[in-house]
């Protein structure tokens, strides 16, 4: 393997990490488990922060988790595309050399 071969693998690994993020957003986070520190929350429960100054309901935390899904999905798709563009550019450099 030449000196640039590791870069191709690194770019593919970056694309794979982005794909994992997309998969998480689409499939695995559809019904997230809502946690308050080390305890699983149920509908109707509330979560106090460590200082006791802020309270969040189960519904607020579940809503925040659902809003995170498209953000993670879009960022993951962007990382995947970026990794593939880098990989393709590196392949062209190796082919030209």
N, C-alpha and C positions, 0 to 999 in steps of 0.2 A: 504494500500500500504506500502510495507516495505521500508527500508531506501535506497535500491538500485533502486526502481521502477522509481524514477524521472530520473535516469541516462538513462534508456531505452528510455524514452520520449525525453530526450535531444539528444540522439544519432539519434533517428528518425527525430527530428527537423533539425539536421545537415544534414542528408541525404536529407530531403525535400528541404532545402536551396540549396543544390547542384543541385537537380533536377530542381528547378526554374531557376538556371543559365543555365543549358543545354537547357531548354525550351526557354529561352530568346535568346540564341545563334542560335537556330534552327528556331524559328518561328517569334519572335517579332522584331528581329533586321534585318530582311531580307531587308527592305526598311527604313533605319533609317532617321529621320528628322535631318538635319544638322543645328546646331545652332552656331551663333557667338554672344557670350554673351546672350542678351535677344531677339535676332532677328533670325528668320528662314532664312537660306541662300538658295539661288537658284543657279543653274548651271551658272558658269561664274562670280560669285561674289567673293570678297576677304574679308578676316577677318584680322584686325590689332589687335595685342595684346594691353593691356592697356597702355604700354609705347610707343607704336607706332614703336617698333624696329623690329618686326617680322610680316610677312604677310603670310597667308595661303590661298590658293584658296579653293573653294568649292570642287573641285576634290580631292585635297590633304586630306581634312578633311573627305570626303566620303570614300576615300581609307583607311585611318587610322581606320575608324569605321568598315569597312569590314574585315580588318586584325585582329581586336579585337574579332570578332565572334568565330573563332576556338580556340583562347586562352581561352576565357571565357567558351566555351563548354568543352574543355579538363579539365580545372581546376574544373568546375562544376561536371563532371563525376567522377573525382578523389575524390572530397569532398563527393559525393553521395556514392561511394564505401567505403570510409573510415568510414563514418557514419554507413553504414550497417554492416561493419566488427565489429565496436565497439558495435553496438546493439546486434549482434549475440553473441559476447563474453560475454556481460552482461547477456544475457538470459541463457547462459550456467552456469554462476556463480550462478544465482538465482535458476536454476534447480538443481544444485549440493548441494545447501544449505539446 
